[in-house]
Amino acid sequence: MANQTSAFQQAIDAVEALSLADQEMLLDILQKRLAYHRQKVLLQEIAEVRQEYVQGNVQFGTVADFLAELDD
């Protein structure tokens, strides 16, 4: 098994076999897809926080309030 190449290393090798222009295009595509994925995750988290707020599970206060709550 020590001679087997990981899928990650195979992907790197495949990318390195591409021309410089194709590598740059691939990088651009991956950056856009990552940004889109991060946006989807953030929107999901926002929806969850809004739901928590609607359910009354969100509290507002100062840092001092938070620290006092931790001491209780």
PDB file of N, CA, C and O in Angstrom:
ATOM      1  N   MET A   1       0.800  -1.199   0.000  1.00  0.00           N
ATOM      2  CA  MET A   1       0.000   0.000   0.000  1.00  0.00           C
ATOM      3  C   MET A   1       0.843   1.263   0.000  1.00  0.00           C
ATOM      4  O   MET A   1       0.351   2.322  -0.390  1.00  0.00           O
ATOM      5  N   ALA A   2       2.070   1.187   0.416  1.00  0.00           N
ATOM      6  CA  ALA A   2       2.936   2.358   0.486  1.00  0.00           C
ATOM      7  C   ALA A   2       3.194   2.936  -0.894  1.00  0.00           C
ATOM      8  O   ALA A   2       3.505   4.121  -1.019  1.00  0.00           O
ATOM      9  N   ASN A   3       3.069   2.108  -1.942  1.00  0.00           N
ATOM     10  CA  ASN A   3       3.327   2.574  -3.293  1.00  0.00           C
ATOM     11  C   ASN A   3       2.109   3.232  -3.925  1.00  0.00           C
ATOM     12  O   ASN A   3       2.231   3.874  -4.968  1.00  0.00           O
ATOM     13  N   GLN A   4       0.945   3.086  -3.318  1.00  0.00           N
ATOM     14  CA  GLN A   4      -0.262   3.686  -3.873  1.00  0.00           C
ATOM     15  C   GLN A   4      -0.237   5.191  -3.660  1.00  0.00           C
ATOM     16  O   GLN A   4       0.124   5.683  -2.592  1.00  0.00           O
ATOM     17  N   THR A   5      -0.626   5.898  -4.691  1.00  0.00           N
ATOM     18  CA  THR A   5      -0.679   7.355  -4.620  1.00  0.00           C
ATOM     19  C   THR A   5      -2.075   7.768  -4.175  1.00  0.00           C
ATOM     20  O   THR A   5      -3.071   7.221  -4.647  1.00  0.00           O
ATOM     21  N   SER A   6      -2.142   8.724  -3.275  1.00  0.00           N
ATOM     22  CA  SER A   6      -3.437   9.194  -2.784  1.00  0.00           C
ATOM     23  C   SER A   6      -4.191   9.904  -3.901  1.00  0.00           C
ATOM     24  O   SER A   6      -3.599  10.393  -4.863  1.00  0.00           O
ATOM     25  N   ALA A   7      -5.508   9.947  -3.748  1.00  0.00           N
ATOM     26  CA  ALA A   7      -6.341  10.636  -4.732  1.00  0.00           C
ATOM     27  C   ALA A   7      -5.957  12.112  -4.813  1.00  0.00           C
ATOM     28  O   ALA A   7      -5.984  12.709  -5.889  1.00  0.00           O
ATOM     29  N   PHE A   8      -5.601  12.692  -3.669  1.00  0.00           N
ATOM     30  CA  PHE A   8      -5.202  14.100  -3.644  1.00  0.00           C
ATOM     31  C   PHE A   8      -3.930  14.305  -4.460  1.00  0.00           C
ATOM     32  O   PHE A   8      -3.836  15.248  -5.246  1.00  0.00           O
ATOM     33  N   GLN A   9      -2.963  13.427  -4.273  1.00  0.00           N
ATOM     34  CA  GLN A   9      -1.712  13.537  -5.024  1.00  0.00           C
ATOM     35  C   GLN A   9      -1.959  13.303  -6.514  1.00  0.00           C
ATOM     36  O   GLN A   9      -1.333  13.949  -7.354  1.00  0.00           O
ATOM     37  N   GLN A  10      -2.861  12.391  -6.844  1.00  0.00           N
ATOM     38  CA  GLN A  10      -3.199  12.157  -8.240  1.00  0.00           C
ATOM     39  C   GLN A  10      -3.812  13.401  -8.866  1.00  0.00           C
ATOM     40  O   GLN A  10      -3.529  13.732 -10.017  1.00  0.00           O
ATOM     41  N   ALA A  11      -4.665  14.096  -8.089  1.00  0.00           N
ATOM     42  CA  ALA A  11      -5.274  15.326  -8.586  1.00  0.00           C
ATOM     43  C   ALA A  11      -4.202  16.385  -8.821  1.00  0.00           C
ATOM     44  O   ALA A  11      -4.227  17.081  -9.836  1.00  0.00           O
ATOM     45  N   ILE A  12      -3.273  16.508  -7.897  1.00  0.00           N
ATOM     46  CA  ILE A  12      -2.183  17.477  -8.057  1.00  0.00           C
ATOM     47  C   ILE A  12      -1.362  17.146  -9.303  1.00  0.00           C
ATOM     48  O   ILE A  12      -1.027  18.034 -10.087  1.00  0.00           O
ATOM     49  N   ASP A  13      -1.044  15.867  -9.479  1.00  0.00           N
ATOM     50  CA  ASP A  13      -0.279  15.451 -10.652  1.00  0.00           C
ATOM     51  C   ASP A  13      -1.035  15.776 -11.945  1.00  0.00           C
ATOM     52  O   ASP A  13      -0.437  16.217 -12.926  1.00  0.00           O
ATOM     53  N   ALA A  14      -2.346  15.556 -11.935  1.00  0.00           N
ATOM     54  CA  ALA A  14      -3.154  15.837 -13.121  1.00  0.00           C
ATOM     55  C   ALA A  14      -3.156  17.329 -13.430  1.00  0.00           C
ATOM     56  O   ALA A  14      -3.066  17.728 -14.591  1.00  0.00           O
ATOM     57  N   VAL A  15      -3.258  18.145 -12.399  1.00  0.00           N
ATOM     58  CA  VAL A  15      -3.251  19.599 -12.602  1.00  0.00           C
ATOM     59  C   VAL A  15      -1.897  20.054 -13.116  1.00  0.00           C
ATOM     60  O   VAL A  15      -1.825  20.903 -14.005  1.00  0.00           O
ATOM     61  N   GLU A  16      -0.837  19.506 -12.574  1.00  0.00           N
ATOM     62  CA  GLU A  16       0.499  19.894 -13.013  1.00  0.00           C
ATOM     63  C   GLU A  16       0.764  19.501 -14.462  1.00  0.00           C
ATOM     64  O   GLU A  16       1.615  20.096 -15.124  1.00  0.00           O
ATOM     65  N   ALA A  17       0.039  18.502 -14.953  1.00  0.00           N
ATOM     66  CA  ALA A  17       0.196  18.084 -16.345  1.00  0.00           C
ATOM     67  C   ALA A  17      -0.491  19.045 -17.312  1.00  0.00           C
ATOM     68  O   ALA A  17      -0.232  19.013 -18.515  1.00  0.00           O
ATOM     69  N   LEU A  18      -1.368  19.900 -16.783  1.00  0.00           N
ATOM     70  CA  LEU A  18      -2.064  20.876 -17.625  1.00  0.00           C
ATOM     71  C   LEU A  18      -1.127  22.013 -18.014  1.00  0.00           C
ATOM     72  O   LEU A  18      -0.101  22.245 -17.375  1.00  0.00           O
ATOM     73  N   SER A  19      -1.506  22.711 -19.075  1.00  0.00           N
ATOM     74  CA  SER A  19      -0.753  23.904 -19.455  1.00  0.00           C
ATOM     75  C   SER A  19      -0.958  24.976 -18.397  1.00  0.00           C
ATOM     76  O   SER A  19      -1.886  24.897 -17.592  1.00  0.00           O
ATOM     77  N   LEU A  20      -0.099  25.965 -18.401  1.00  0.00           N
ATOM     78  CA  LEU A  20      -0.215  27.055 -17.425  1.00  0.00           C
ATOM     79  C   LEU A  20      -1.557  27.767 -17.561  1.00  0.00           C
ATOM     80  O   LEU A  20      -2.186  28.109 -16.560  1.00  0.00           O
ATOM     81  N   ALA A  21      -1.988  27.987 -18.786  1.00  0.00           N
ATOM     82  CA  ALA A  21      -3.280  28.654 -19.013  1.00  0.00           C
ATOM     83  C   ALA A  21      -4.425  27.823 -18.447  1.00  0.00           C
ATOM     84  O   ALA A  21      -5.338  28.364 -17.823  1.00  0.00           O
ATOM     85  N   ASP A  22      -4.377  26.512 -18.663  1.00  0.00           N
ATOM     86  CA  ASP A  22      -5.433  25.650 -18.134  1.00  0.00           C
ATOM     87  C   ASP A  22      -5.391  25.601 -16.606  1.00  0.00           C
ATOM     88  O   ASP A  22      -6.439  25.546 -15.961  1.00  0.00           O
ATOM     89  N   GLN A  23      -4.195  25.619 -16.024  1.00  0.00           N
ATOM     90  CA  GLN A  23      -4.079  25.654 -14.565  1.00  0.00           C
ATOM     91  C   GLN A  23      -4.695  26.935 -14.016  1.00  0.00           C
ATOM     92  O   GLN A  23      -5.400  26.906 -13.008  1.00  0.00           O
ATOM     93  N   GLU A  24      -4.432  28.054 -14.676  1.00  0.00           N
ATOM     94  CA  GLU A  24      -5.009  29.328 -14.222  1.00  0.00           C
ATOM     95  C   GLU A  24      -6.524  29.312 -14.347  1.00  0.00           C
ATOM     96  O   GLU A  24      -7.224  29.821 -13.471  1.00  0.00           O
ATOM     97  N   MET A  25      -7.039  28.732 -15.431  1.00  0.00           N
ATOM     98  CA  MET A  25      -8.483  28.642 -15.627  1.00  0.00           C
ATOM     99  C   MET A  25      -9.104  27.752 -14.555  1.00  0.00           C
ATOM    100  O   MET A  25     -10.151  28.082 -13.998  1.00  0.00           O
ATOM    101  N   LEU A  26      -8.458  26.626 -14.268  1.00  0.00           N
ATOM    102  CA  LEU A  26      -8.945  25.720 -13.231  1.00  0.00           C
ATOM    103  C   LEU A  26      -8.962  26.410 -11.870  1.00  0.00           C
ATOM    104  O   LEU A  26      -9.921  26.274 -11.110  1.00  0.00           O
ATOM    105  N   LEU A  27      -7.900  27.146 -11.568  1.00  0.00           N
ATOM    106  CA  LEU A  27      -7.831  27.872 -10.303  1.00  0.00           C
ATOM    107  C   LEU A  27      -8.968  28.880 -10.196  1.00  0.00           C
ATOM    108  O   LEU A  27      -9.589  29.006  -9.140  1.00  0.00           O
ATOM    109  N   ASP A  28      -9.239  29.588 -11.268  1.00  0.00           N
ATOM    110  CA  ASP A  28     -10.328  30.566 -11.281  1.00  0.00           C
ATOM    111  C   ASP A  28     -11.675  29.882 -11.040  1.00  0.00           C
ATOM    112  O   ASP A  28     -12.501  30.373 -10.270  1.00  0.00           O
ATOM    113  N   ILE A  29     -11.887  28.756 -11.700  1.00  0.00           N
ATOM    114  CA  ILE A  29     -13.137  28.007 -11.527  1.00  0.00           C
ATOM    115  C   ILE A  29     -13.275  27.528 -10.081  1.00  0.00           C
ATOM    116  O   ILE A  29     -14.342  27.656  -9.480  1.00  0.00           O
ATOM    117  N   LEU A  30     -12.199  26.979  -9.530  1.00  0.00           N
ATOM    118  CA  LEU A  30     -12.244  26.482  -8.150  1.00  0.00           C
ATOM    119  C   LEU A  30     -12.495  27.604  -7.149  1.00  0.00           C
ATOM    120  O   LEU A  30     -13.246  27.426  -6.190  1.00  0.00           O
ATOM    121  N   GLN A  31     -11.868  28.757  -7.369  1.00  0.00           N
ATOM    122  CA  GLN A  31     -12.092  29.888  -6.464  1.00  0.00           C
ATOM    123  C   GLN A  31     -13.546  30.329  -6.500  1.00  0.00           C
ATOM    124  O   GLN A  31     -14.125  30.640  -5.459  1.00  0.00           O
ATOM    125  N   LYS A  32     -14.138  30.358  -7.681  1.00  0.00           N
ATOM    126  CA  LYS A  32     -15.548  30.757  -7.803  1.00  0.00           C
ATOM    127  C   LYS A  32     -16.462  29.733  -7.146  1.00  0.00           C
ATOM    128  O   LYS A  32     -17.436  30.098  -6.488  1.00  0.00           O
ATOM    129  N   ARG A  33     -16.152  28.460  -7.321  1.00  0.00           N
ATOM    130  CA  ARG A  33     -16.974  27.419  -6.696  1.00  0.00           C
ATOM    131  C   ARG A  33     -16.859  27.445  -5.179  1.00  0.00           C
ATOM    132  O   ARG A  33     -17.849  27.248  -4.474  1.00  0.00           O
ATOM    133  N   LEU A  34     -15.654  27.687  -4.676  1.00  0.00           N
ATOM    134  CA  LEU A  34     -15.473  27.791  -3.227  1.00  0.00           C
ATOM    135  C   LEU A  34     -16.237  28.993  -2.664  1.00  0.00           C
ATOM    136  O   LEU A  34     -16.866  28.897  -1.610  1.00  0.00           O
ATOM    137  N   ALA A  35     -16.177  30.116  -3.369  1.00  0.00           N
ATOM    138  CA  ALA A  35     -16.908  31.310  -2.928  1.00  0.00           C
ATOM    139  C   ALA A  35     -18.409  31.028  -2.912  1.00  0.00           C
ATOM    140  O   ALA A  35     -19.110  31.428  -1.982  1.00  0.00           O
ATOM    141  N   TYR A  36     -18.897  30.343  -3.935  1.00  0.00           N
ATOM    142  CA  TYR A  36     -20.312  30.000  -4.000  1.00  0.00           C
ATOM    143  C   TYR A  36     -20.694  29.070  -2.844  1.00  0.00           C
ATOM    144  O   TYR A  36     -21.738  29.244  -2.217  1.00  0.00           O
ATOM    145  N   HIS A  37     -19.840  28.086  -2.571  1.00  0.00           N
ATOM    146  CA  HIS A  37     -20.105  27.155  -1.470  1.00  0.00           C
ATOM    147  C   HIS A  37     -20.112  27.889  -0.130  1.00  0.00           C
ATOM    148  O   HIS A  37     -20.991  27.659   0.700  1.00  0.00           O
ATOM    149  N   ARG A  38     -19.137  28.767   0.079  1.00  0.00           N
ATOM    150  CA  ARG A  38     -19.097  29.547   1.332  1.00  0.00           C
ATOM    151  C   ARG A  38     -20.348  30.402   1.474  1.00  0.00           C
ATOM    152  O   ARG A  38     -20.891  30.543   2.569  1.00  0.00           O
ATOM    153  N   GLN A  39     -20.807  30.976   0.351  1.00  0.00           N
ATOM    154  CA  GLN A  39     -22.017  31.795   0.383  1.00  0.00           C
ATOM    155  C   GLN A  39     -23.222  30.945   0.783  1.00  0.00           C
ATOM    156  O   GLN A  39     -24.038  31.376   1.597  1.00  0.00           O
ATOM    157  N   LYS A  40     -23.342  29.739   0.217  1.00  0.00           N
ATOM    158  CA  LYS A  40     -24.452  28.857   0.573  1.00  0.00           C
ATOM    159  C   LYS A  40     -24.425  28.499   2.052  1.00  0.00           C
ATOM    160  O   LYS A  40     -25.466  28.489   2.709  1.00  0.00           O
ATOM    161  N   VAL A  41     -23.239  28.204   2.576  1.00  0.00           N
ATOM    162  CA  VAL A  41     -23.104  27.859   3.996  1.00  0.00           C
ATOM    163  C   VAL A  41     -23.502  29.055   4.859  1.00  0.00           C
ATOM    164  O   VAL A  41     -24.227  28.903   5.842  1.00  0.00           O
ATOM    165  N   LEU A  42     -23.029  30.238   4.492  1.00  0.00           N
ATOM    166  CA  LEU A  42     -23.353  31.442   5.252  1.00  0.00           C
ATOM    167  C   LEU A  42     -24.851  31.714   5.228  1.00  0.00           C
ATOM    168  O   LEU A  42     -25.434  32.055   6.257  1.00  0.00           O
ATOM    169  N   LEU A  43     -25.480  31.568   4.067  1.00  0.00           N
ATOM    170  CA  LEU A  43     -26.928  31.788   3.982  1.00  0.00           C
ATOM    171  C   LEU A  43     -27.689  30.781   4.842  1.00  0.00           C
ATOM    172  O   LEU A  43     -28.699  31.129   5.454  1.00  0.00           O
ATOM    173  N   GLN A  44     -27.218  29.550   4.891  1.00  0.00           N
ATOM    174  CA  GLN A  44     -27.848  28.544   5.743  1.00  0.00           C
ATOM    175  C   GLN A  44     -27.703  28.909   7.219  1.00  0.00           C
ATOM    176  O   GLN A  44     -28.648  28.769   7.995  1.00  0.00           O
ATOM    177  N   GLU A  45     -26.518  29.378   7.600  1.00  0.00           N
ATOM    178  CA  GLU A  45     -26.302  29.783   8.985  1.00  0.00           C
ATOM    179  C   GLU A  45     -27.175  30.977   9.346  1.00  0.00           C
ATOM    180  O   GLU A  45     -27.707  31.043  10.454  1.00  0.00           O
ATOM    181  N   ILE A  46     -27.325  31.913   8.428  1.00  0.00           N
ATOM    182  CA  ILE A  46     -28.192  33.076   8.666  1.00  0.00           C
ATOM    183  C   ILE A  46     -29.631  32.622   8.863  1.00  0.00           C
ATOM    184  O   ILE A  46     -30.322  33.105   9.760  1.00  0.00           O
ATOM    185  N   ALA A  47     -30.081  31.695   8.025  1.00  0.00           N
ATOM    186  CA  ALA A  47     -31.448  31.177   8.153  1.00  0.00           C
ATOM    187  C   ALA A  47     -31.644  30.503   9.501  1.00  0.00           C
ATOM    188  O   ALA A  47     -32.693  30.663  10.125  1.00  0.00           O
ATOM    189  N   GLU A  48     -30.652  29.751   9.960  1.00  0.00           N
ATOM    190  CA  GLU A  48     -30.746  29.086  11.260  1.00  0.00           C
ATOM    191  C   GLU A  48     -30.799  30.097  12.397  1.00  0.00           C
ATOM    192  O   GLU A  48     -31.578  29.929  13.335  1.00  0.00           O
ATOM    193  N   VAL A  49     -29.986  31.137  12.328  1.00  0.00           N
ATOM    194  CA  VAL A  49     -29.986  32.159  13.378  1.00  0.00           C
ATOM    195  C   VAL A  49     -31.317  32.898  13.385  1.00  0.00           C
ATOM    196  O   VAL A  49     -31.859  33.194  14.450  1.00  0.00           O
ATOM    197  N   ARG A  50     -31.843  33.195  12.211  1.00  0.00           N
ATOM    198  CA  ARG A  50     -33.157  33.869  12.148  1.00  0.00           C
ATOM    199  C   ARG A  50     -34.232  32.997  12.766  1.00  0.00           C
ATOM    200  O   ARG A  50     -35.107  33.499  13.472  1.00  0.00           O
ATOM    201  N   GLN A  51     -34.179  31.695  12.510  1.00  0.00           N
ATOM    202  CA  GLN A  51     -35.150  30.776  13.099  1.00  0.00           C
ATOM    203  C   GLN A  51     -35.000  30.750  14.620  1.00  0.00           C
ATOM    204  O   GLN A  51     -35.997  30.753  15.342  1.00  0.00           O
ATOM    205  N   GLU A  52     -33.780  30.724  15.098  1.00  0.00           N
ATOM    206  CA  GLU A  52     -33.536  30.766  16.549  1.00  0.00           C
ATOM    207  C   GLU A  52     -34.117  32.051  17.137  1.00  0.00           C
ATOM    208  O   GLU A  52     -34.702  32.042  18.220  1.00  0.00           O
ATOM    209  N   TYR A  53     -33.949  33.161  16.406  1.00  0.00           N
ATOM    210  CA  TYR A  53     -34.460  34.446  16.873  1.00  0.00           C
ATOM    211  C   TYR A  53     -35.989  34.410  16.954  1.00  0.00           C
ATOM    212  O   TYR A  53     -36.578  34.857  17.938  1.00  0.00           O
ATOM    213  N   VAL A  54     -36.619  33.875  15.911  1.00  0.00           N
ATOM    214  CA  VAL A  54     -38.083  33.778  15.885  1.00  0.00           C
ATOM    215  C   VAL A  54     -38.589  32.920  17.035  1.00  0.00           C
ATOM    216  O   VAL A  54     -39.633  33.206  17.619  1.00  0.00           O
ATOM    217  N   GLN A  55     -37.846  31.866  17.359  1.00  0.00           N
ATOM    218  CA  GLN A  55     -38.244  30.979  18.443  1.00  0.00           C
ATOM    219  C   GLN A  55     -37.921  31.552  19.824  1.00  0.00           C
ATOM    220  O   GLN A  55     -38.284  30.966  20.844  1.00  0.00           O
ATOM    221  N   GLY A  56     -37.239  32.696  19.851  1.00  0.00           N
ATOM    222  CA  GLY A  56     -36.909  33.325  21.124  1.00  0.00           C
ATOM    223  C   GLY A  56     -35.683  32.732  21.798  1.00  0.00           C
ATOM    224  O   GLY A  56     -35.501  32.897  23.004  1.00  0.00           O
ATOM    225  N   ASN A  57     -34.849  32.052  21.045  1.00  0.00           N
ATOM    226  CA  ASN A  57     -33.670  31.410  21.617  1.00  0.00           C
ATOM    227  C   ASN A  57     -32.418  32.270  21.528  1.00  0.00           C
ATOM    228  O   ASN A  57     -31.321  31.799  21.829  1.00  0.00           O
ATOM    229  N   VAL A  58     -32.569  33.515  21.122  1.00  0.00           N
ATOM    230  CA  VAL A  58     -31.428  34.419  20.993  1.00  0.00           C
ATOM    231  C   VAL A  58     -31.553  35.501  22.060  1.00  0.00           C
ATOM    232  O   VAL A  58     -32.607  36.112  22.232  1.00  0.00           O
ATOM    233  N   GLN A  59     -30.456  35.721  22.764  1.00  0.00           N
ATOM    234  CA  GLN A  59     -30.459  36.758  23.792  1.00  0.00           C
ATOM    235  C   GLN A  59     -29.473  37.848  23.388  1.00  0.00           C
ATOM    236  O   GLN A  59     -28.437  37.580  22.779  1.00  0.00           O
ATOM    237  N   PHE A  60     -29.818  39.072  23.739  1.00  0.00           N
ATOM    238  CA  PHE A  60     -28.935  40.189  23.462  1.00  0.00           C
ATOM    239  C   PHE A  60     -28.423  40.755  24.777  1.00  0.00           C
ATOM    240  O   PHE A  60     -29.111  40.705  25.796  1.00  0.00           O
ATOM    241  N   GLY A  61     -27.222  41.290  24.746  1.00  0.00           N
ATOM    242  CA  GLY A  61     -26.657  41.887  25.941  1.00  0.00           C
ATOM    243  C   GLY A  61     -25.248  42.359  25.680  1.00  0.00           C
ATOM    244  O   GLY A  61     -24.739  42.296  24.561  1.00  0.00           O
ATOM    245  N   THR A  62     -24.641  42.826  26.727  1.00  0.00           N
ATOM    246  CA  THR A  62     -23.269  43.327  26.628  1.00  0.00           C
ATOM    247  C   THR A  62     -22.294  42.199  26.947  1.00  0.00           C
ATOM    248  O   THR A  62     -22.699  41.108  27.351  1.00  0.00           O
ATOM    249  N   VAL A  63     -21.032  42.468  26.765  1.00  0.00           N
ATOM    250  CA  VAL A  63     -20.003  41.503  27.129  1.00  0.00           C
ATOM    251  C   VAL A  63     -20.070  41.231  28.635  1.00  0.00           C
ATOM    252  O   VAL A  63     -19.892  40.097  29.078  1.00  0.00           O
ATOM    253  N   ALA A  64     -20.326  42.277  29.404  1.00  0.00           N
ATOM    254  CA  ALA A  64     -20.446  42.112  30.855  1.00  0.00           C
ATOM    255  C   ALA A  64     -21.613  41.178  31.196  1.00  0.00           C
ATOM    256  O   ALA A  64     -21.504  40.344  32.095  1.00  0.00           O
ATOM    257  N   ASP A  65     -22.722  41.321  30.479  1.00  0.00           N
ATOM    258  CA  ASP A  65     -23.866  40.423  30.694  1.00  0.00           C
ATOM    259  C   ASP A  65     -23.475  38.977  30.393  1.00  0.00           C
ATOM    260  O   ASP A  65     -23.825  38.058  31.133  1.00  0.00           O
ATOM    261  N   PHE A  66     -22.753  38.799  29.306  1.00  0.00           N
ATOM    262  CA  PHE A  66     -22.317  37.461  28.904  1.00  0.00           C
ATOM    263  C   PHE A  66     -21.410  36.856  29.975  1.00  0.00           C
ATOM    264  O   PHE A  66     -21.595  35.705  30.370  1.00  0.00           O
ATOM    265  N   LEU A  67     -20.440  37.622  30.438  1.00  0.00           N
ATOM    266  CA  LEU A  67     -19.512  37.128  31.448  1.00  0.00           C
ATOM    267  C   LEU A  67     -20.235  36.826  32.762  1.00  0.00           C
ATOM    268  O   LEU A  67     -19.919  35.851  33.443  1.00  0.00           O
ATOM    269  N   ALA A  68     -21.194  37.660  33.106  1.00  0.00           N
ATOM    270  CA  ALA A  68     -21.978  37.419  34.323  1.00  0.00           C
ATOM    271  C   ALA A  68     -22.776  36.130  34.191  1.00  0.00           C
ATOM    272  O   ALA A  68     -22.905  35.372  35.152  1.00  0.00           O
ATOM    273  N   GLU A  69     -23.306  35.884  33.008  1.00  0.00           N
ATOM    274  CA  GLU A  69     -24.078  34.658  32.756  1.00  0.00           C
ATOM    275  C   GLU A  69     -23.174  33.427  32.883  1.00  0.00           C
ATOM    276  O   GLU A  69     -23.610  32.383  33.369  1.00  0.00           O
ATOM    277  N   LEU A  70     -21.928  33.548  32.451  1.00  0.00           N
ATOM    278  CA  LEU A  70     -20.984  32.439  32.573  1.00  0.00           C
ATOM    279  C   LEU A  70     -20.659  32.142  34.033  1.00  0.00           C
ATOM    280  O   LEU A  70     -20.439  30.988  34.399  1.00  0.00           O
ATOM    281  N   ASP A  71     -20.629  33.181  34.868  1.00  0.00           N
ATOM    282  CA  ASP A  71     -20.315  32.988  36.281  1.00  0.00           C
ATOM    283  C   ASP A  71     -21.453  32.313  37.033  1.00  0.00           C
ATOM    284  O   ASP A  71     -21.226  31.694  38.072  1.00  0.00           O
ATOM    285  N   ASP A  72     -22.670  32.424  36.524  1.00  0.00           N
ATOM    286  CA  ASP A  72     -23.841  31.829  37.207  1.00  0.00           C
ATOM    287  C   ASP A  72     -23.897  30.348  37.089  1.00  0.00           C
ATOM    288  O   ASP A  72     -24.819  29.722  37.611  1.00  0.00           O
TER     289      ASP A  72
END
